[in-house]
Amino acid sequence: MEGGPRLRAGATKWDVRQKVWDHLEASGLADFPRPVHRRIPNFKGSHQTCCSIKELDVFNRAREIKVDPDKPLEGVRLAALQARKTLLVPTPRLRTGLFNKIIPPPGATKEILRICATSQGIKEYSVPVGLDGKARVDLVVVGSVAVSEKGWRIGKGEGYADMEYAMMVSMGAVQEDTPVVTIVHDCQVLDIAEELLDDHDVTVDYILTPTRTIKTDCKRPKPQGILWHKVSYEMLEKIPILKSLRYREKQAGKDVTLKDEHSDLANANTPAASNEKATAESTRPKTAIGSAQTGHHHVESDSLSPRLEESSMITTVYVGNIPPSVRVSELKCALREFQATPLRLNWQGAQHKAFLDYKDKATAESAVSSLKGLSLGGETLRVELAKNQRSKGYGEIKSHKLI
């Protein structure tokens, strides 16, 4: 657009981002929080621009709307709450799950609704929505650093909006025709080369600016789910709910090989790697594996830890909300899959809970992080450090080794 940043031929995504951020700051268009660099940039007039979403049929028809937590989208969140729509906001950096549902208090005033739409309100007036929360999103609103009239979008470079969309597809929360809207300043609408787009990038169907409403008629397909071959171990650790989705898709028979694993598999075919694997298998400590009847107290121990009950370092993790249909073997399979195998598992299926013993607090906390968002039998499990830490076993429950 005239007056906006000019892009050189062959500009990269980072070139585009830098140009937009620099232009917003230099032209006096940038608004709190500043500087806008490395953010979805807020701009003067963003709230009024957000209000124009109420003129879109896709907004008026929608009952459940997902809006990113970025500052320039605050007005959209407020409009959704005022229209009594279900508002879902992604958790920051997806650390504790995928969505929070904003629930204003009964009889909320206009001022309370305004607070609910802010980052403060997202913390104070929200409840988490698990993978099995049956979310059905009718409209997606994302922040952008730059967009084109064709619907190409560039975010701030961390990939969270694209990952959120892919995760929503994976959990059935959005369909192929679910519209995507973005709110930007006119100077953020640029000619973006299509070759800059990756197959995981989300495109947009509507662009709202202070002066225009642009219907992109974008024909480029949106991501059809999580592209596991582009997900790294590091990302899996940063986003615990990804582990649950990966476990679920693996159980469904899908290929969930990670980016790092492709190179690992290539290296594993060498003679040296085969010899290494054979040596590791022969010397690896064997963790006990067995089965138990649902509903019975059952304890399984690492066969190399006979003096486990005398350890003062053991830290216990509580696992709750276990559905009656889930068997201990399913939990053990998930623990192995998430690399959170405990020294001992105390299964109390009749009480819908289990306790996991780990060698120390650091290992237990790592397990809690890994298992966050784990879903079994259609329910998201509650996983946390046990309130009462016991280092002398479980009273009358007998620990025994399994073959």
N, C-alpha and C positions, 0 to 999 in steps of 0.2 A: 504494500500500500504506500501511496505517496506520503512522504514525511516520516516513514518508518525506516528501520535499519535496512541497508542494502547488502545483499549477499553476493559474495564473489563466486565465480564458477568453481565447482568442485568443493564447495563448502561442506564440512562434516557436521554431524549433529552438534558437536561441542562448539563449532564455529557459530552455528545458528543460535544456540543458547546464549553464548557470550555476547553476541550482537544485540539480542533482545534485552538481556539484563542491563548491558551498558546503556542502551538507548533509553530505557525506562528511567534509569537514574539520571542520565544527563539531561533529559527533556523535562524533568520535574513531574513526571507522571507516576512515579513509584510511590506507594503508600505503605504504611505499617503492615508487617514488620520489615525493617530495612537493616542492611542492604538487601535487595531482592535476589542477589546472586545466590545460586545453588538452591533456590526455592521455586515453588510455583508462585510467580510474582503477583503481589497484590497491586492494584492500580487505583488511582483516584476515579471515583464513579462506579466502582465494582458493585456496590450495593444496589444502585439504581439499575445497573445492567442485569443483575440477578432477578430483579422484579419482572423483567420482560418474559421470564420463563412462564409466567402465569398466562401468557397469550398463546402458548403452544398447546395444541390438542393432546400431544403425547404426555404433557404434564397433567392436564386436566383429567385425562382418562386413567392415569396411573394411580394405583392404590398403595404400592410399596416402592419407595425410591431409595437408591443408594447414592449418597453424595460424599465425595472425598472431604477430609477434614481441613483442607486448605482455607486460609483466611479469605481469599477472594470469592469463595463459594458460600460464605456465611449467609448471604441473602437468600440463596436457594434453600438452605436448610431451614431458615425461618419461614419461607413461603410454604414449604412442605408441612411444617408443624401447624401453621395458621390454617392450612387447608385440611387439617386432620388426617394427613396421610401417614402411613408407617414410614419412619425415617431410619435408615440404616447407615451407619458411618463406620468405615474400616478402622480397626484399632491401629494406633500409631506404629508404623513399620511392621505391622502384623505380628508383633511380639507375643501377644496373649490370645490370639485367635484371629478370626476374619472380620466379624461385624460386632458393633454395639448397636442395640436398638435404643433410640432416644425415647424416654417415656416421661413427658411432663407431668407434674403433680396434678391431681384433680383440681379443677377450677383455676388453672394457671392463668395469670394475668398476661397482658401483652409484654410486660417487662420480663416476666419469668420465661415466656417463650423466646424472647430475644436472648436471654442468658442461655437457654437450652441449645440455641443454635451456635454458641461460641465454644471454643476449646474447653473453657471452664465448665460449661453445661454438659458437654459430652462426657466429662469425668463424673459430674455430680448426678446426672439424671439419665443414666444409661444402664442397660443390663446386657451381658454378653449373649451372643447367639452362636450356638455350637454348630458343628457340621450337620447335625440332625435337626436343626431348628426349622426346617421346611421353609426357608426363605424363598419367595417367588418375586423377584425384582422386575418391575414393569418399566423402570427408567433408570439409566445410569448417568450420573453427572460427574465428570472428571475435570481436574485442573490441567492446564497446559502451559508450557513455556512458549510454544509456537504451534500454529496450525495453518493448513492451506485450505483454500476454498474447495478443494477436491476431497477434503476429509482426512488428509495425512496429519498426524499429531506427533509432536515431540514433547516429552516430559522433562523433568529436571535431571534425568539420567540415572536414577536408582532402580527403575523398573518396577516399583511397587504397584502403580496403577495397572500396568499390563499384567502383573502377577495376580492382582486382585480379580481382574476380569477372568483370567484363565481358571482361577480357583472357583469362581462363581459358576463357570461353565461345567467344571468337574463335579460340583455338588448339585448341579441341576437348578441353580438359582436364576440363571438367565438363559434365554433362547437365542437362536441365530438372528431373529428379527427384533430383539430388544434394543430400542434406540439409545444412542449415546450422545450426550450433550456436553459442550464445554463453554465456559465463560472466559473471554479474553478482551483485552483492549484492541482497538482497530490496528494498532501498530504491530500486534503479534500475529496478524494474518499475513502470511508470506507465501511466496512461491517456493515450495519445498520439493526437491527432487524425489521422485518415487523410489529411486535406487537407495535412498537413505533408510527406507523402511525395512524392518526385519519381519519375519513371519509371526513373531510373538507380539508385534506392536498393535495396539488398539486404534482403530480409526473412529472418527466421529461423524454423526449424522446431522447434527445441528450445531452451529456456532453463533453464540450471542455476543455482540459487541455493543458499546455505547450508542452506535448509530445504525447497526444492521442486525437482521436475523438471517443467517445464511443456511439454507438447506443444501447439504453437500451432494445428495444423491450418490453417495460413495458406493461403488460396486465391489471394492476390494473385500474379500472375506475376512471376518474377524477371527481371532484365534479360536480353535475348536476344543481347547482344553490346555492342560499343562504340557509343555514340551519338555519332558523329563531329560532329554539328551542335552538340554541347555541349562539344566539346574545343577549347581555344584554342591559338593558336601558342605561348603561354607554357608551357602544360602539355606540349605536344609537345617543347619544348626541355628541360624539366625531366625528362621520362621518355623517354630515347632509344629504349627498346624499342617505344614507341608508334609511332615512325616506321616501324619494320620491319613492325609489324602493319598499319599504314595502307597501306604499299606493297604488302603481300601482298593485302590486301582490294581495293585498287584494281586490281591485276592480275587479280583474280577478277571484276571488273566491278561491284563494289559502289560505292555513293555514299559517298565519304569527304570530302565538303565540310565544312570546319571552321566553327566558330562565327564566327570572324573573316571567313571568306571569304564568308559570306552577305551581310554588309554591304558587303564589297569588290565583290561581283558587282552589288549594287544600284547602287553608285556608278559602276561601270564602264560603265553604260549611258548615262551623260550625254554630250552632245556634247563637253564639255571633256575628259572622260576619254578619249574616243576619239582626239581630236587629240593628247593627251599620249602615249597608247600608240603612235601612229604615229611620233611624233618619237623616242620611246625606242627603237623597233625599228630606225629608220634609223641611230641613233648607237651602238647597243649593240655592244661588242666581240664578234666571232664566235669562239667556242671550237670548235676542230676536232672534227668528228664523222666517224667512218668505221667500217670493220669490219676484223677480222683473223681468221685461222684459229686455232682452238684449238690450243694447244701450241707456238706460235711466239713468240719474243721480238718484241715490237712496241712501239714508242714513238709516242705521239701528243702533239703540242705545240700550245699556244695559238699561233695564227698571228701574234699581235701580240707574241710574245716570242722573236724569233730569237736574242737574246743570253742566253737562259735559262741556258745552261751556265756562263756567266761570273759569274752572280750568286752572292754569298756569303751571301745571306739565305735561299736556298731551303731548305725543310725537307721531308723525305720521310716519307711514311706507308707502313707495311708492311701489306698485306692478304694474309692467309694462309688456309689451309683451304678453298681454292676447289675445288669438285668438278670432276672431269674433264668433266662434261657442260655446264658453264657456259661461254658464249662471252663475249668481251670486250664485245660489244654489250650484253649483259645487265647487266654491271657498270657500263658507261657510263650506261645508262638509270637505274640505281639511284642513281648519283652525282648525276645531274641532279635526280632526284626528291627527294633528301635535301639538295639545295642544297650539295653538297660537290664540285663540279666542280673538278678540279685544273688547274694550268698544263700538266702533262704526265702521261701515264699510261704506265708501262712494264709491259706484260703478259707474264707468264711462265707461261702456262697449263700447260705440261708439268710445271712444278715446283709447280703449284697455288698460285701466288702472283702478286702484282702490287705495283708501287711507284707511289705518287702523289706528285707534286711540288707543293708549295704555296709561295706567295710569301714566307711567314715562319712562325715557330713558332706564333704566335697563331692564324693561319688553319689551320695543320695540326692544332693541338690541338682547334679547333672542329670540324674535319672528323671527327676521331677520336670526339669526343663524339656527333656526329650519326649516325655509322655504327655505334655500339655496338649489338650485337644484330642487325645486318643478316643476313638469311638469304637465300641463293640456292641453287637446286638441291637443296633439302632439307637444307642444312647451315648452321650459324651461322658466319659468317666471323670470323676473328681480325683485329682492326684495332688497330694501335698505332703509335706513332712508331718509325720504323726505328732500329735500334741503331747502325748506321753511317751517319752523315749524309754525303752526297756532294754537293758543290757544283759539281763539274766534269763532270757527265754520268755515263754508264754505260759507261765504257771503250770497247769496240769496237762497242757497240750504237749504231747510227746513228739520230739523231733526225730526223724529217722531218715536213713539214706535210701535212695531209690536206685534201682539198676536200670 
